Amino acid sequence: MDSYADTNAGFVHVYTGEGKGKTTAALGLALRAAGAGWNVFLGQFAKGMRASECAILRRLADRFTFRQFGRSGFIGRVPDPADRRCAEEGVAECTEVLLAGDHRLVVLDEVNVAVAMGLIPVDALLELIALRSDPVELVLTGRWAHPRVVERADLVTEMRQVKHYYQHGVPARAGIER
């Protein structure tokens, strides 16, 4: 049977591009999945700061497992070895999650950025994708999705920025961007 015809099959999603909304789209899907009774794992790469979604996801612990694999603050153009260690620990934990099979939806937020910045090799991400078993739905977010990851995905959405209020000096706002 063609896997695209099987409505119980899980697929690989990539949300990428320069526009706003990649993490937001993944969180919306995660809420929908939890509402359908699915267990959800959301791991954030290259993020350690406390954004508003962290607070609510921790309150939904009966359906959500939420982990961050990054230090607070921004990663420089040349990542600190500590940033690389955080990402490697994230890959190890996500490997365990995918092998255990307890989560129907697994979101690896900003994993594309982690690959692009050299925190983890693209082959490590492709190995994570290969570990996914049906019916697990796997979502990979972040700018600069590697062409090999895009090729492997079943669904790719590219967010394109047309205009943004950041361009007029509006900082990230709690509840909207953070």
LUMLUM-441727 format. One line per field, with one value per atom (N, C-alpha, C): residue number from 1; atom name; z, x, y. Coordinates in steps of 0.2 Angstrom, whole numbers, plus 5000, padded with zeros to 4 digits. Example, Ala and Ser with C-alpha at 12.3 -4.5 7.8 and 13.67 -1.06 7.14 Angstrom:
REM LUMLUM-441727
resi	1_1_1_2_2_2
name	N_CA_C_N_CA_C
c3	5039_5039_5039_5035_5036_5039
c1	5066_5062_5066_5064_5068_5064
c2	4972_4978_4984_4989_4995_5000
REM end
This chain:
REM LUMLUM-441727
resi	1_1_1_2_2_2_3_3_3_4_4_4_5_5_5_6_6_6_7_7_7_8_8_8_9_9_9_10_10_10_11_11_11_12_12_12_13_13_13_14_14_14_15_15_15_16_16_16_17_17_17_18_18_18_19_19_19_20_20_20_21_21_21_22_22_22_23_23_23_24_24_24_25_25_25_26_26_26_27_27_27_28_28_28_29_29_29_30_30_30_31_31_31_32_32_32_33_33_33_34_34_34_35_35_35_36_36_36_37_37_37_38_38_38_39_39_39_40_40_40_41_41_41_42_42_42_43_43_43_44_44_44_45_45_45_46_46_46_47_47_47_48_48_48_49_49_49_50_50_50_51_51_51_52_52_52_53_53_53_54_54_54_55_55_55_56_56_56_57_57_57_58_58_58_59_59_59_60_60_60_61_61_61_62_62_62_63_63_63_64_64_64_65_65_65_66_66_66_67_67_67_68_68_68_69_69_69_70_70_70_71_71_71_72_72_72_73_73_73_74_74_74_75_75_75_76_76_76_77_77_77_78_78_78_79_79_79_80_80_80_81_81_81_82_82_82_83_83_83_84_84_84_85_85_85_86_86_86_87_87_87_88_88_88_89_89_89_90_90_90_91_91_91_92_92_92_93_93_93_94_94_94_95_95_95_96_96_96_97_97_97_98_98_98_99_99_99_100_100_100_101_101_101_102_102_102_103_103_103_104_104_104_105_105_105_106_106_106_107_107_107_108_108_108_109_109_109_110_110_110_111_111_111_112_112_112_113_113_113_114_114_114_115_115_115_116_116_116_117_117_117_118_118_118_119_119_119_120_120_120_121_121_121_122_122_122_123_123_123_124_124_124_125_125_125_126_126_126_127_127_127_128_128_128_129_129_129_130_130_130_131_131_131_132_132_132_133_133_133_134_134_134_135_135_135_136_136_136_137_137_137_138_138_138_139_139_139_140_140_140_141_141_141_142_142_142_143_143_143_144_144_144_145_145_145_146_146_146_147_147_147_148_148_148_149_149_149_150_150_150_151_151_151_152_152_152_153_153_153_154_154_154_155_155_155_156_156_156_157_157_157_158_158_158_159_159_159_160_160_160_161_161_161_162_162_162_163_163_163_164_164_164_165_165_165_166_166_166_167_167_167_168_168_168_169_169_169_170_170_170_171_171_171_172_172_172_173_173_173_174_174_174_175_175_175_176_176_176_177_177_177_178_178_178
name	N_CA_C_N_CA_C_N_CA_C_N_CA_C_N_CA_C_N_CA_C_N_CA_C_N_CA_C_N_CA_C_N_CA_C_N_CA_C_N_CA_C_N_CA_C_N_CA_C_N_CA_C_N_CA_C_N_CA_C_N_CA_C_N_CA_C_N_CA_C_N_CA_C_N_CA_C_N_CA_C_N_CA_C_N_CA_C_N_CA_C_N_CA_C_N_CA_C_N_CA_C_N_CA_C_N_CA_C_N_CA_C_N_CA_C_N_CA_C_N_CA_C_N_CA_C_N_CA_C_N_CA_C_N_CA_C_N_CA_C_N_CA_C_N_CA_C_N_CA_C_N_CA_C_N_CA_C_N_CA_C_N_CA_C_N_CA_C_N_CA_C_N_CA_C_N_CA_C_N_CA_C_N_CA_C_N_CA_C_N_CA_C_N_CA_C_N_CA_C_N_CA_C_N_CA_C_N_CA_C_N_CA_C_N_CA_C_N_CA_C_N_CA_C_N_CA_C_N_CA_C_N_CA_C_N_CA_C_N_CA_C_N_CA_C_N_CA_C_N_CA_C_N_CA_C_N_CA_C_N_CA_C_N_CA_C_N_CA_C_N_CA_C_N_CA_C_N_CA_C_N_CA_C_N_CA_C_N_CA_C_N_CA_C_N_CA_C_N_CA_C_N_CA_C_N_CA_C_N_CA_C_N_CA_C_N_CA_C_N_CA_C_N_CA_C_N_CA_C_N_CA_C_N_CA_C_N_CA_C_N_CA_C_N_CA_C_N_CA_C_N_CA_C_N_CA_C_N_CA_C_N_CA_C_N_CA_C_N_CA_C_N_CA_C_N_CA_C_N_CA_C_N_CA_C_N_CA_C_N_CA_C_N_CA_C_N_CA_C_N_CA_C_N_CA_C_N_CA_C_N_CA_C_N_CA_C_N_CA_C_N_CA_C_N_CA_C_N_CA_C_N_CA_C_N_CA_C_N_CA_C_N_CA_C_N_CA_C_N_CA_C_N_CA_C_N_CA_C_N_CA_C_N_CA_C_N_CA_C_N_CA_C_N_CA_C_N_CA_C_N_CA_C_N_CA_C_N_CA_C_N_CA_C_N_CA_C_N_CA_C_N_CA_C_N_CA_C_N_CA_C_N_CA_C_N_CA_C_N_CA_C_N_CA_C_N_CA_C_N_CA_C_N_CA_C_N_CA_C_N_CA_C_N_CA_C_N_CA_C_N_CA_C_N_CA_C_N_CA_C_N_CA_C_N_CA_C_N_CA_C_N_CA_C_N_CA_C_N_CA_C_N_CA_C_N_CA_C_N_CA_C_N_CA_C_N_CA_C_N_CA_C_N_CA_C_N_CA_C_N_CA_C_N_CA_C_N_CA_C_N_CA_C
c3	5000_5000_5000_4996_4996_5003_5006_5013_5013_5007_5007_5007_5006_5006_5013_5017_5024_5029_5031_5035_5042_5044_5051_5050_5044_5044_5046_5049_5051_5046_5045_5040_5043_5039_5041_5038_5043_5041_5042_5037_5038_5038_5043_5043_5043_5037_5036_5033_5032_5028_5033_5030_5033_5037_5036_5039_5046_5049_5056_5056_5061_5061_5061_5061_5061_5067_5073_5079_5081_5079_5081_5077_5071_5067_5070_5072_5076_5082_5086_5092_5091_5086_5084_5083_5079_5077_5084_5088_5094_5099_5099_5103_5100_5093_5090_5091_5091_5092_5100_5104_5111_5112_5109_5109_5107_5102_5099_5103_5109_5114_5112_5108_5107_5112_5113_5118_5113_5115_5111_5115_5111_5113_5109_5113_5109_5112_5108_5110_5106_5110_5106_5106_5100_5100_5099_5102_5102_5105_5110_5114_5121_5125_5133_5136_5133_5136_5137_5142_5144_5140_5135_5131_5134_5132_5135_5134_5128_5127_5132_5135_5140_5146_5148_5154_5153_5147_5146_5145_5141_5140_5146_5151_5157_5161_5160_5163_5160_5154_5150_5150_5156_5156_5155_5156_5155_5148_5143_5136_5133_5136_5133_5137_5133_5136_5133_5136_5134_5136_5132_5134_5129_5132_5129_5129_5123_5122_5120_5124_5122_5129_5128_5134_5133_5138_5137_5133_5129_5125_5118_5114_5107_5106_5101_5099_5094_5095_5090_5084_5079_5073_5073_5078_5080_5086_5086_5092_5098_5104_5109_5110_5113_5114_5118_5123_5127_5123_5117_5113_5109_5107_5103_5108_5114_5119_5120_5121_5122_5116_5110_5104_5104_5105_5105_5111_5116_5122_5119_5115_5112_5107_5103_5098_5102_5107_5111_5114_5117_5120_5115_5109_5104_5101_5101_5099_5103_5110_5115_5114_5113_5112_5106_5101_5094_5095_5098_5099_5104_5109_5114_5111_5107_5103_5108_5113_5117_5115_5110_5108_5100_5099_5092_5088_5091_5088_5091_5087_5090_5086_5089_5086_5088_5083_5085_5082_5087_5085_5085_5079_5078_5076_5075_5073_5066_5062_5056_5057_5061_5063_5066_5071_5074_5069_5064_5058_5054_5052_5049_5052_5059_5063_5065_5063_5064_5071_5074_5081_5081_5076_5074_5067_5065_5058_5054_5048_5045_5045_5045_5045_5051_5057_5063_5063_5060_5059_5054_5049_5044_5048_5052_5056_5061_5064_5068_5064_5058_5054_5052_5051_5049_5055_5061_5067_5068_5065_5066_5063_5067_5065_5064_5060_5059_5066_5068_5065_5068_5070_5073_5067_5069_5065_5068_5063_5065_5062_5066_5063_5065_5060_5060_5058_5063_5061_5061_5059_5059_5052_5051_5045_5042_5036_5033_5033_5032_5031_5026_5028_5023_5017_5011_5005_5006_5010_5011_5015_5020_5024_5021_5017_5013_5008_5005_5000_5004_5010_5014_5017_5018_5021_5016_5019_5016_5015_5019_5019_5020_5016_5017_5016_5021_5021_5022_5018_5018_5020_5026_5028_5025_5021_5018_5021_5023_5026_5020_5021_5016_5019_5025_5029_5037_5041_5048_5052_5058_5062_5065_5065_5068_5064_5057_5053_5055_5059_5062_5069_5072_5078_5084_5082_5087_5090_5096_5099_5100_5101_5102_5108_5108_5113_5116_5123_5127_5124_5123_5121_5113_5110_5102_5099_5101_5098_5103_5110_5115_5121
c1	5004_5000_5004_5003_5006_5006_5011_5011_5007_5006_5002_4995_4993_4986_4984_4989_4987_4986_4980_4979_4982_4984_4987_4995_4997_5005_5007_5013_5016_5020_5021_5025_5030_5035_5040_5039_5038_5036_5043_5044_5049_5046_5046_5044_5050_5052_5058_5056_5062_5061_5063_5063_5065_5059_5053_5047_5046_5041_5039_5034_5034_5028_5030_5037_5038_5037_5040_5038_5031_5028_5021_5017_5018_5014_5015_5022_5023_5019_5019_5015_5008_5005_4998_4997_5001_5000_5001_5005_5006_5000_4997_4991_4985_4985_4980_4981_4987_4988_4987_4989_4987_4980_4976_4969_4966_4969_4967_4969_4972_4974_4981_4985_4992_4997_5002_5008_5012_5015_5019_5025_5031_5038_5040_5042_5044_5051_5056_5063_5065_5067_5070_5077_5080_5087_5089_5095_5098_5094_5090_5086_5086_5088_5088_5084_5082_5078_5071_5068_5061_5057_5054_5049_5042_5037_5030_5027_5029_5027_5030_5035_5038_5034_5031_5026_5020_5017_5011_5012_5018_5019_5020_5024_5025_5018_5013_5007_5003_5005_5001_5005_5009_5013_5010_5003_5000_5001_5001_5002_5008_5012_5018_5024_5029_5036_5040_5042_5045_5053_5057_5064_5068_5073_5077_5084_5087_5094_5098_5099_5103_5103_5108_5109_5105_5104_5100_5105_5102_5105_5106_5109_5110_5117_5117_5123_5127_5133_5137_5139_5142_5143_5148_5152_5156_5154_5150_5147_5152_5150_5154_5153_5159_5158_5152_5150_5145_5138_5138_5132_5132_5137_5138_5136_5139_5137_5129_5126_5119_5115_5117_5114_5115_5121_5123_5119_5118_5114_5106_5104_5098_5097_5102_5101_5101_5105_5105_5098_5095_5088_5083_5083_5078_5079_5085_5086_5082_5083_5079_5072_5069_5062_5059_5063_5060_5061_5066_5066_5061_5059_5054_5047_5046_5039_5033_5035_5029_5026_5028_5026_5024_5017_5015_5017_5018_5021_5027_5033_5039_5041_5042_5044_5051_5055_5062_5063_5061_5061_5068_5069_5075_5081_5079_5085_5088_5084_5087_5093_5092_5097_5103_5101_5107_5111_5109_5112_5116_5113_5116_5122_5121_5126_5132_5131_5137_5136_5131_5130_5129_5126_5125_5126_5129_5130_5123_5122_5116_5115_5120_5119_5116_5117_5114_5107_5105_5098_5094_5098_5095_5094_5099_5098_5092_5091_5085_5079_5078_5073_5072_5077_5077_5074_5075_5073_5065_5062_5055_5051_5047_5043_5036_5032_5025_5022_5017_5014_5016_5023_5025_5026_5023_5024_5030_5034_5040_5040_5041_5041_5048_5051_5058_5057_5059_5058_5065_5064_5070_5072_5075_5078_5083_5084_5090_5090_5084_5084_5089_5092_5097_5094_5096_5093_5092_5096_5095_5089_5088_5082_5076_5076_5070_5069_5074_5073_5069_5071_5069_5062_5060_5053_5047_5042_5035_5032_5032_5029_5034_5035_5039_5035_5035_5032_5038_5038_5043_5039_5041_5038_5042_5039_5042_5040_5045_5043_5042_5036_5034_5035_5033_5035_5034_5038_5038_5039_5036_5036_5043_5047_5054_5058_5056_5059_5058_5053_5052_5054_5058_5060_5056_5051_5047_5051_5052_5056_5051_5054_5050_5046_5039_5034_5032_5032_5029_5022_5021_5015_5014_5019_5018_5025_5030_5037_5041_5039_5043_5038
c2	4994_5000_5006_5011_5018_5021_5023_5026_5032_5036_5042_5040_5034_5032_5030_5028_5026_5032_5033_5039_5038_5032_5031_5032_5032_5033_5040_5040_5046_5049_5055_5059_5063_5066_5070_5077_5082_5089_5093_5098_5103_5110_5114_5121_5125_5129_5132_5139_5143_5149_5155_5161_5167_5170_5168_5171_5169_5173_5171_5166_5161_5156_5149_5147_5140_5137_5140_5137_5137_5143_5144_5138_5137_5132_5125_5123_5117_5116_5122_5122_5121_5124_5123_5116_5113_5105_5101_5103_5099_5100_5106_5106_5102_5102_5098_5091_5089_5082_5080_5084_5083_5082_5087_5087_5080_5077_5071_5065_5066_5061_5058_5062_5059_5062_5058_5060_5064_5070_5074_5076_5075_5077_5083_5088_5094_5096_5095_5097_5103_5108_5114_5114_5115_5115_5122_5124_5130_5136_5133_5138_5136_5140_5139_5144_5150_5155_5153_5156_5155_5159_5156_5159_5158_5161_5160_5153_5150_5143_5138_5139_5135_5134_5140_5140_5135_5136_5132_5125_5124_5117_5113_5116_5112_5111_5115_5114_5108_5107_5102_5095_5094_5088_5081_5081_5074_5072_5077_5075_5077_5082_5085_5083_5082_5081_5087_5092_5097_5098_5098_5099_5104_5108_5112_5110_5111_5108_5114_5119_5125_5129_5134_5138_5145_5148_5155_5160_5164_5169_5166_5170_5169_5165_5161_5158_5162_5163_5167_5163_5167_5164_5158_5158_5152_5150_5144_5141_5140_5141_5139_5131_5128_5121_5119_5123_5121_5121_5125_5125_5118_5116_5110_5104_5104_5099_5098_5104_5104_5101_5103_5100_5092_5090_5083_5079_5082_5079_5079_5084_5084_5078_5077_5072_5065_5064_5058_5057_5062_5061_5060_5064_5063_5056_5053_5046_5041_5042_5038_5039_5045_5046_5043_5043_5040_5032_5030_5022_5020_5024_5021_5021_5025_5025_5027_5031_5033_5039_5043_5049_5048_5050_5050_5056_5062_5067_5069_5070_5073_5079_5084_5091_5092_5093_5095_5103_5107_5114_5117_5121_5124_5119_5113_5108_5110_5113_5115_5120_5125_5130_5126_5122_5118_5115_5112_5109_5114_5120_5125_5128_5129_5132_5127_5121_5116_5113_5114_5111_5103_5101_5094_5093_5087_5086_5084_5086_5084_5076_5072_5065_5063_5066_5065_5066_5071_5073_5068_5066_5061_5054_5053_5046_5047_5053_5053_5052_5055_5054_5047_5043_5036_5032_5034_5031_5031_5036_5037_5031_5028_5023_5025_5021_5023_5021_5025_5031_5037_5038_5044_5049_5055_5061_5065_5067_5071_5077_5083_5090_5093_5095_5098_5106_5110_5117_5121_5127_5131_5134_5139_5142_5138_5138_5135_5128_5125_5117_5115_5110_5107_5104_5104_5101_5094_5090_5083_5082_5086_5085_5087_5092_5094_5088_5085_5080_5074_5072_5067_5068_5074_5076_5074_5073_5072_5078_5083_5089_5095_5100_5105_5112_5116_5123_5128_5133_5138_5144_5147_5153_5159_5163_5169_5176_5180_5186_5191_5194_5199_5206_5207_5213_5211_5214_5213_5219_5220_5226_5226_5221_5221_5227_5227_5232_5239_5240_5247_5247_5243_5243_5240_5236_5233_5227_5227_5221_5215_5209_5203_5204_5202_5204_5197_5197_5191_5189_5183_5180_5180_5184_5184_5181_5184_5181_5177_5178_5175_5173
REM end
